[in-house]
């Protein structure tokens, strides 16, 4: 099975330090939805693994998160794309849960759910914790420079073998090639 694991905020949509709390605040990064559709058309299953601590902090509720994701799904469907599954961690950092990146819990859940070996599976994100979770789970860390990606790259400390791309569209082209 061909599988790609994506972070959401800063990879698919414009990120915000104040969190994305409503569908109105969700805006796709140019080219990101088309990149997902191209991955789908090339036979890849696309799964999201996203920290959503705004839920645990009381900044948004499940209805808001579902509405945000529904907006993303609808925009993707209009381009012939889809998300095969969405995994998220609702916990704030102080909860010290196993699902919050940089821990690999969401990646491990994805591997179980899809009965997949994550060796070489692209794990695309814009933060150091995205890269750490992917690497720990055995996936191929891929940093995009959108969202917090440029700052992450400048900060150093990326896992060995991390690949860097301008945005999701460039990463998708490399994966498909």
N, C-alpha and C positions, 0 to 999 in steps of 0.2 A: 504494500500500500504506500502511495506517495502522500506524505503528510507535511504540513507546514504549521508551526505554532507561532502566533502573533500576539504581541501586547496590543492593547487598543489605543489608549491615550498617548499621543505623541508619535504613533506609528500609522494608525488609520485616520485618526481625527486630530485636530488642533488641540493641544493640551492647555491646561490652565492651572496655575498655582492655587486657585480658589476652588478647584475641582469642577468637573462637568456635572451639573446638578439637575439639568432639565434638557429636553430635546432641543429647545431653542438655543442652548449653549453648545450643542454638538454640531461641528462643522468638519466635513471631510477634508483631509489634506489633499491638494490637487494631485490626481493620478493614483491615489491609494485604492480607491474602489475599483478602478479599471485594472489595477495590478492584481487584486484579489480575483476578479473575474477571469483574467488571463491565467492565473494559477489553476482555477477551477477547470477552465477549458483545456488545460494541459494535463488534466487528470489528478490534480492535487486536491486533497481534503484540507480545508483551512479551518483551524481551531484557534480560538482566542483564549489566552491565559492572562487575566488582568487583576491586579490589586485594585480593589474598590473600597478603600478604608473610609471613604465618605459615608458609607452606610453605617459602619460601626461608630463613627463620630457623630451621627445624627444629622449630617448635612443633606442627605437624600434618603428616600425610602425605596423599598423594592418596586413600588409602582413607578417611581421616577426612573430607576435603573432600567426597568422593562420598557418604558416608553422611549428612553434614549436608544436602547438596543433595537427596538422596533423601527425607529427612524433609520438607523444604519442598515438593517436588513432590507427595508423597502428601497432605499437608495441603491443598494447593491443589486437587488432583484431587477431594477430598471436597467441595469447594465449586464444582466445575465450572470450575475455572481451570487455566491451564497457563503454563509458561515456554517460549517457542519456541526459545530458545537461551541459553546461558550462556557468557560470555567472562570470563576472569579472568587477572590478572597474578600469577604466583607469586613475583616477584622482590622482594627488599628494595630500599629507596630507593637505597642506594649502588650498585646494579647499573646505574643510569642507563639503563635500557632504554626503548624507545619505547612499550611497552604500558602502563606504570604511569601512572595518572592523577597529575598534571594533564596529562600528554602525551595527545594524542588517538588514540594507536595503536589502542586497543580500539574506539573509535567508528569509526575508518576501516576496521577489519576488519569490523565489523558492516555498514557501508555496502556494502562489497564483497560480503560473503556474501549480503546481501539485495538486492543490486543497487538500492540506495536512495540517493536524495539526502537528506541529513540536514537540509536547510533546514527549520526549523520543527518538526522532530521533538522531542518532549519528552525532555530528559535530566534525570532526577530523581535527586537525591542530597541528602546532609546535610552535605557538606564543601565547602570552597572549591575543593579540587582536582577534585571532581566537576563543579562549576560551570565551572571553567576548561577542563576537557576537553570538556565539552558545547559551550561557546562557541567554542573553537578549531576544533572539528569542524563548526561551522555549525548545531548543534542549538539548541533553545530551553532555556536553563538554568532549572531549576525546583528551588528549595530547599525541602525539608520541614524543619520545626522539631523533628522527632523525632531520636533519636540525638544527633549533635553539631550539629544544625541551628541550634538557638537560639544556641549559642556562635559558630557560623560567622556567623550574621546579625549578632551583636553585634560581631564582629571587623571587619566592613566589608570593603571591597575586592572586592565581588561584581561579576562582569561586568555591563556595561550591559544592561538589559532582563531581568535575572533576576527571575523570578516567585517569590513566597514563599507557601507553604501550610502549614497547621497540621500536616498529615500526608498520607500517600499517599492516603487516602480522599478528602480534600478536593481534592487535585491531580487525582485520577481524575475526580471530578465535574466539575471545570473543563474537563478535556480532552474529556470526552464531550459536554458542553454545547456 
